[in-house]
Amino acid sequence: MAQDVANVARRVNEAVEEGNNHLDLSNCKLISFPDGVFKVLRTVTENIQSITLANNELKALTNKFFATFVQLRELDLQGNVLTKLPDAVEVPVQKLSSMPALKTVNMRSNPLDGQPPSISSLSFELVIDQ
């Protein structure tokens, strides 16, 4: 577990130090988006345009995530354990729609429950298994 935490810290620090516009936290065994990451990224959040959270164990993302990264263009959530869309608190489509720069959300390989939202009404591409 300590190695996983160190891996997340290293990737976040690289994004900050190098001024990257992409944050890759894939394959980090995350069960939630770490609160500490918000603090480390606070000076560069407006630069982050793409976040990869693929192949973790995420069940949900908080409102804080959506409020912090409003400038996102791409969000990759494939291979997590998000359980419901769109009515669940896990991934609120309304919150995603309020992110004007968002272009793509990848939700493949999540055990989603229920009907997908009307794709044509979204302002971004939502990629899900059907």
C-alpha positions, 0 to 999 in steps of 0.5 A: 500500500505504501508503494501505491501511495508513493506512486500517486505522490510521484505522478502528482508531483511530476504533473506539478513540477513539469506543468503538465496538462495531463494527470495520469493516476491509472493503475494506482489501486485508488478507491477514491480520489485522494483529498491530498491531491487537491491540495498539491494540485491547487496551484495548477488545477486550471492547467489540467485538461485531461485526467486518467483514472483508469483501472482503479477501484473507484466507486464514486467521484465527489462533487469536489472533483467536478467543482475543482476540475471544471476545465477538463477536456477528457476524463478516463474512468474505464475499468473501475467499479462505478455502479450506476449512471446517471442517477447515482451520486457516483458520476452525476451527468449534470455536474459533468455537463457543467464542465464547459471544456469537457470533450470526452468521458470514458466509462468503459469496463465499469459495472454500470446499472440502469439506462445510459443518458440520452447521448445526444443531449450531452455536450461531451462524448460519453463512452460506455459499454452497452 
